[in-house]
Amino acid sequence: MRDVRALPKAHLHVHLESTVRPETVRELGGTTERATVFGSFREFGDERARVRDLLRTAGHFRRIAVEFCADEAAQGTRYVEVTFTAAAHGERVGEPEMPLEAVLDGLAEGRARYGIESRVLLDHSRRRPVERLWRTYELASRHDQVIGLGLAGDESHPLAPFAEVFGAARDAGLHLVHHAGETAGPASIREALDLGHTERLGHGIRVLDDDALVAEVRERGIPLEVCPTSNVLLGLVPSLAEHPLPRLRAAGLTVTINTDGETALAEEYSRLREVFGYGDADLADLARASIDASFAPAALKTELKDGVDAWLAAP
């Protein structure tokens, strides 16, 4: 079995604020105790909010971005599209531009130090006002390294009120990627496709509840950003062994492996090997799928897939 840390990987679904190192949390005055499973999505959100509230200065935001790059590079991640809730942080600290600019500075430093390419996706909670999403769109429009935006949070809140913003974002050339089919069923996926113009599905595991939707998502080639360990942590599936990942692949859907920020990417790949018996060829296929589903430049995609082939060919 080859070392999964040496497998070149793209990471497409990871929230920066969920990746803050425990020692950094402690130094910023927080507690590092984390639940092993959550009773509700709200409980999960509240715990993550306690970490987000510790981030107050440009130095804090820059630091977590640099540390994120170091940790991802150690896992064999070569390209990452990291999600960041920029507008909410800007409102909280009273400096609308600072959090995003500091994170972008940190990611640039991380690239120089660790050789990891990154782009940023800005997210917006479904529970928050449309006006904040407009501010998120404005922030995204000002920075080349920000390549898209999308909705996150409790999927019981509809996407429809935000449709105008996403139409404007699409017209401006920004990518759209929404969380759907995680805590809610096929209707949330349908809304993300039809009103949100989503190019990937954040999670998307509930697509299996609707055979017609499975066929459409497969035929349209809409990739799923699957985060198995996170799904278990949130109580959405009882255990990793019962996760629908094998059924998603068997249905011919494009599946990418991600962490949501709840574990390390190489560890996630290793768990798939242990729990589902995936061999190196399976892991290589999943890595290629993530690279193909990314918004990375074509030349970088070719380089990364060549690296996957070399990993698989090595003795």
N, C-alpha and C positions, 0 to 999 in steps of 0.2 A: 504494500500500500504506500503510495507516494504521499509526501508531506503536503497537506492541504494549504499550509501557509505559503508554500512556493507556487501554488496555482494562481496565475494572474486573474484577478477578479474585478468586476465592476459592482459597486454598491449603490443601489438606486432608491432605497427607502430607509432613511435613517434621520432621526430628528436630533439636531445638534445638542439641544438642551437635555436630551436623555442620555448623552454620552459623557457627561461631566465626570471626571475621575473622582472616586471617593475621597482621596486626599485633598483634592481641590475643594470639594464640598465642605470638608472639615475646616480648611483654612479660611473659607469664606463665612464660616459661622454656622453651617448647617449640620444636620445629622446624616450619617451614612446608612442608617437602618432602612432597608427596602423590603417591601412585601414580596413573598414568593408566589403569591397568587392574590388577585383582587376580587372583591365581591361585586364590584360594579365598575362601569367605565368612569363614572364620576369619581369614585375612590382613586382610581388610577390617575385621573387628571389632577386631582387635588394633591397627590404626592408629587407629581412632576412640577406642579405650580410652586411648591415650596422650594424646589431647586432653582427654578427660573427666577424667583424673587431675590435670590442671593446675588444675581448678576446686576451690578450697578454702575460700573465704570468701563471706560474703553479698554482699560487693561484687563478687566475680567473677561470681556468678550473676545479680545484678541487672544488671551491665554487659552481659553477653552477651544478655540479654533486651531491653534498650533498643536495643542495636546491631542486633539481629535485626529489631525493628520499623522502624528507620530503613531498613535494607536492603530489607525487604519493601515498604515504602511507595514506595521509589524504583522498584520493579518494577511498580507499579500494583496490588499486592495491597491489597484493601480489607478483606478478612476472612480470618483465618487460624486454623486449628486446629493448634496446634503440639504435637508429641509430646515428652515429657520423662520421663526415667527417675528419678523423684523418690526412690523408696525406696532404690535402689542408692546414689545420691549421699549420702543421709542416713546410711546405714550407713558409707560410706567416710569421711565427715568427722566422724562421731560426734555429729551433731546431726540427729535424724530429721526435724524439721519445717523446718529452716532453708533447705535448697536450694529447696524448692517455694515457700515464703513469699517468698524473695528474688526468684525468677523472676516470681511474680505481681506483686510490687511493680514490677519492671522493665517488665513488660507494661503495667501501669497508667500508668507514666510514658511509655512508648512511645505509648500511645493519646493521652495529653494533648499530646505533642509532635508526633506525626505523623498523628493521625487514623485510625489503623488499629485495627479491632476484632479482638479475639483471644479464643480459648478454649483450654483445655489438655486434652490427652489424655495419660494416664499409661500408659506401657508397661512390660512385664515380659518379661525374656528367658525363652524356653522352657527354657533350661538351668538356671535358678535355682529355688530351693525354692518350694513352694506357700506357705510361711509368709510369704515376702517379698511375694507377690501379695496376701495378706490385708492386709499393711501398706499396700500400694499402694491397695487398696480403701478402707481406713480414711482414708488421706490424701485420696483423691478425695472422700469423703463429707463432709469438713470445709470444702470451699471451693466456692462457687457457680460460680467461673470454671472449675473442673475439671468437664468434662461427660461424661467417659467414660474407659475404659481398654481395654487389649487386649494380646495377645501379640505379641512381635517376636522376631527372632533366627532361628537355624537351625531350619528347618521339619522337619528329620528328627526332632526331639524332639516327641512327641505333645502335643496339647492336652488330652487326656482327664483327666490328673491335676488340672487347674485348673478343671474344669467346675463344681464346687460354688461356687467364688468368683464365677464369671461369672453363675451363677444368682442369687446374692445381689445382685450388682451390678445386674442387670436388674430385679430386684424393687424395688431402691432408686431406680430411675429413671435410672440411669447408662446412657449409650450404650456399645455394644460394637463395637470395630473391630479386627480381627486381621489381621496379616500372613499371607498364605496364597497359594499358587500363584506364589511367586517362585522360591525355590530348590528347592521340591518340587512334585509334580504335583497332579492333581485330588483325590487322597485328602486332601491338606491343606486344600483348599477345602471338601470335603464335611464334614470335621471342624469347620471354622470355622463352617459353616452350622448343622450339627445339634447340636453340643455347645457351641459358643462363641456361638451366637445372634448372629453378626456382622451388622451393619447395612450395612457396606461391606467390600470386600475390599482390604486393603493389598497393592497390586501386582495379583495375580490373573491374570497373563498366561498362566499354564499352564491356564487354564480351557479354552482351545482344544483341549487334548488329549482332551477328552471331549465329544462332541456333545450327549449327554443333559444334561450339566451346563451347557453353554452355554444350552440351552433353558430350564433351570430358573432359572438366574441372570437371564436376560433376562426371563422371565415374572414373577419376583419383584421385578424392578426393583432388584437389588442393584448399586450402583455400584462400579466398579473405580477404585482410586487408582493410576493408571499413572504410572511414573517412568522415562521412556525413557532419559535419559542415565545414570541410576544403573544400569539394567539392563545397559547396555554396559560401564560401569566395572567391574561385578562379573563380567563375562564371561558373563552369562546369555544375551545375544544377541551375535552377532559384530560388528554395526555398527548405527548408527541406521537406515540404509537397509533393514536386514533385520529391524527391530523389528516385532512383530506388531500394532502399534497400528492400522494401516489394516484389518487383518482383524478386530480386535475391534470396530471401528466398523461394518464391513460386516455383522457378525453381529447387529447391532441391540442390542449391549450398551451400557450407560450408562458412558461413559468420561470420567474426569476427568484433567486434566494436573497433575502435581506434580513435585517435584524430589528428594525424599528428603533434601534438604540438600546435594546434590552439585553444584548449579549454581544460577543465578538463574532465577526463574519466567519473566520476560519473555524471557530467552535460550532457555528451553525452548520457548516458543511460537514464537519466531523460527526455531529449528531445524526445527520441524515445517513451517513455511512453506517453508524452503529445501529440505529433504530430500523431503518428500511433496507439495510443490506446493499446500499448503493455502492457500486464499484467505482474505480477511477474514471472509467468511460462515462458513467452517469454524471459524476461530479463535473467532468469536463464539459459535458453537454449543458449542464445548468450554468456553468461559467460563461460559455459562449452565448447562451440565451440572454444573460444579463448584459453582456457587451453589446449584442445586437439591439437590444431594447433600449439602450442608453441613448442620450442625445450627444454623445461624444463625437468629435470630428471623425470623418471617414478614415483618415490615415491612422489615427490612434486606435480605432476599432480593429483595423487590419493588424497593427502591431500587437495588440493584446491577444487577438485570436491566434496569431502566430506563436505567441508565448504559451497559450493553452496547448496548442499542438505539440510544442517542444516539451512541455511538462508531461504530456501523455506518452510521448515517444521515448522519454528517458527511461533507462533501465531501473 
